[in-house]
């Protein structure tokens, strides 16, 4: 049975698009349609598709151009164009194994399922990519939208992906259909080989991921935690300016106050909108309690010497440089946890972690944490405007 349409969203012509198309053509169970949804602004991808078609005439290939669409939006468009009963998703950076479609379809049909979620393993080529992989995915296999196969009718009834998400649309869709991910899978059907190859692309990738994650109700307590840490650290740095730049302190004080008190309402609005739009009201009491505990901890650390030791340096309860010590402790614990504990849980080879790579892995993990904080804050500020824009677009520009 090959009543399958493979949907491939593409944007960057430098991705291994031709190699992906060849891998689709080499499937044991070939699809009878490939739909390429191109959101780029050049003709090079169209030329790649034309080159593939000239050498592979067995599979019908449909090329469709759309202006500036994120992957989820492109997939939604591809599903609507599909002419077959089943739709399979692939990305321009993921290479399917030859048994991908045959195994997924066998599982679907034998178990009378509406979908089979894809499973991807993440590979690294350079040492830096190996460090990134150790700090993020490790040697585990993960459930991913690339590699997934759906009954077309089921996908359309489920509402598809959110169009305005550049990333994390898979996590949102999983929660919408009630799919619960496991920590690891025995078998993968795809390989992802395009982890960040340098520090700049690494920061950019996780900043954008965290920014778009802030639009949806996943990692809810984590996002609030990062915002509180971000606020605590910036307050600490800001107040230290009083001693370093006493002349300009008042000017900085007003600037920070404006930022802080304008940001907090947006964080609250973001939290409320997520509850309304995503209909996720479970664990709200638990989240509120955890946030209150964090606020108490941060405030206690910051005010310890004032309220407990009364600023008496001779007091046994006085802790010199308590804020700096607290921050350094958090940094060390984070590096240790992200560089040693998590990689071992994710089955990273001990020979690679020791003796000193765990420090480099931990620093990359800490960098992700640092990058997430402002990304979550910026996303929370922008989210109400995105919802308003989406509402206006749907209401007045149908």
Protein Blocks (a to p, Z undefined) as FASTA:
>chain_A
ZZbcdddddfblkbckklmmmmmmmpmbacfbdcdddfbfbfklmmmmmmmmmmomkbcc
dddddehiafklmmmmmmmmpcbfbdcdddfkbccdfklmmmmmmmmmmnopabdcdddd
dddfblmlmmmmmmmnomadcddfehpacdfklmmmnopaafklmghklmmmmmmnopac
dfbdfbdcbdcfkbcfbfklmmmmmmmmmmmmmmpcehklmmmmmmmmmmmmmmmmmmmm
mmmmmmlmmmmmmmmmmmmmmmmmmmmmmmmmmmmmnopaghklmmmmmmmmmmmmmmmm
mmmmmmmnnopakbmkbcghklmmmmmmmmmmmmmmmmmmmmmmnopafklmpmklmmmm
mmmmmmmmmmmmmmmmmmmmmmmmmmmmmmmmmmmmZZ
